[in-house]
Amino acid sequence: MLQTLQQLPPDPILGLSAACRADPNPHKVDLTIGIYMDEQGVCPVFEAVQIAQHAMIAEETTKAYLAAAGDERFNTGLQRLVLGAGSAALQEGRVSSIQTPGGCGALRIGAEIIHAAAPRAKVWVSDPTWPVHIPLLGSVGLEFHSYRYYDPGSRGVNFDGMVSDLKKAVAGDVVLLHGCCHNPCGADLTLSQWNVIAELAEQQGFTPFIDFAYQGLGDGLEEDAAGLRLLVSRLPEVIIAASCSKNLGLYRERVGATIFVCNDAANARAILSQAQSAARRVYSMPPAHGALLAGRVLTDDHLGGIWRTELTAMCQRINGLRSDLRTALEARCGGDYAFIEREKGMFSFLGLSPAQALRLREESAVYMLDSSRINVAGVNAGNIEYIAESVAKVL
Ligand SMILES: Cc1ncc(COP(=O)(O)O)c(C=O)c1O
């Protein structure tokens, strides 16, 4: 039976990162995979997480399964972080959430619920979107349409195109939005544009599904949540896939949650029961370690304070790198790279062709995706001039 299956090509992102690791060139630079790296090129463990981990190991008395919905402390802490402690929807009790294995698990559980509620729902995704969205949501059986989003000419959001496409989304459809720090393009909506999206959702009746994987890495925890909270304040239903991979550095621990903002408290309870049943079908129980750590950090004032300071420093460093990269590229290549500074989060398209991205890999061991998406957090003081010089060579 197994012999009928063929070898698959490497994953477009993970495959390139693996190729970079195997590359013997001492100057190699990995700008492929979306993980934060510090000046030393290390993806660090937050100090707040370390402290929580020491305490947890000392206090832990069991490794029994968590509840199907996950750790309550974590779920409560994350709801407050995402929606804001004063959220009216939270106070009205019309929010429920399930702890999931990372943001990917959250997207998948969201997709399961959408499919259960509306098997023919069309999911509108931005063009471009994170490539993993399609297999992750599509494997549930949902159908996709795309809406215009990134305009390579202006290197910003084609908002008129987005609005005109979303006017075709109807009640029963779902619009997948990047809550902040758009992956892959880094171009985010302004608050007034979020307002227009809220109006459109009201008029057309579609349900927003917000992928929220980078809260705190754009402008700050509160600022990055402003668009999402605006939608939640105006609409009866919003689905959110939140991840703690990036903003708590818990990548391998697989920590996330699907948050359902529902019409009323009874529906929030019903949806939670559906989500638990979906999780039971897919992976049964969520992993505990990372969520227990995140729960401690998010609900403890002292640890939370340490974490917020660390996250702010991370965010400021990324924004500093954006400005340094702009300067280095403009100095070496000429042209206008101001867009890198305007964008948010870890990603940016450098605007190179796939052939130029290939030459960068082959001639300089500078690894980026074929689309020329780079992880800005892979840049550091030691490689920035080399990156700019290598880009200038292929232009
Ligand atoms: C846009 C987007 N959504 C969701 C995720 C989910 O990540 P994880 O499952 O590691 O939490 C990622 C991770 O790279 C992402 O870039």
The ligand as an SDF file (V2000), in Angstrom:
LIG
                    3D

 16 16  0  0  0  0  0  0  0  0999 V2000
    0.5930   34.1070    9.1150 C   0  0  0  0  0  0  0  0  0  0  0  0
    0.8490   33.0170   10.0920 C   0  0  0  0  0  0  0  0  0  0  0  0
   -0.1940   32.4490   10.7040 N   0  0  0  0  0  0  0  0  0  0  0  0
   -0.0510   31.4800   11.6010 C   0  0  0  0  0  0  0  0  0  0  0  0
    1.1950   31.0190   11.9330 C   0  0  0  0  0  0  0  0  0  0  0  0
    1.1940   29.9440   12.9610 C   0  0  0  0  0  0  0  0  0  0  0  0
    2.3230   29.5880   13.5470 O   0  0  0  0  0  0  0  0  0  0  0  0
    2.3950   28.4960   14.6980 P   0  0  0  0  0  0  0  0  0  0  0  0
    1.5200   27.3540   14.3070 O   0  0  0  0  0  0  0  0  0  0  0  0
    3.8260   28.1420   14.7440 O   0  0  0  0  0  0  0  0  0  0  0  0
    1.9140   29.1520   15.9360 O   0  0  0  0  0  0  0  0  0  0  0  0
    2.3300   31.5570   11.3060 C   0  0  0  0  0  0  0  0  0  0  0  0
    3.6730   31.0590   11.5700 C   0  0  0  0  0  0  0  0  0  0  0  0
    4.6320   31.2940   10.9090 O   0  0  0  0  0  0  0  0  0  0  0  0
    2.1380   32.5920   10.3730 C   0  0  0  0  0  0  0  0  0  0  0  0
    3.1680   33.1720    9.7480 O   0  0  0  0  0  0  0  0  0  0  0  0
  1  2  1  0
  2  3  1  0
  2 15  2  0
  3  4  2  0
  4  5  1  0
  5  6  1  0
  5 12  2  0
  6  7  1  0
  7  8  1  0
  8  9  2  0
  8 10  1  0
  8 11  1  0
 12 13  1  0
 12 15  1  0
 13 14  2  0
 15 16  1  0
M  END
$$$$
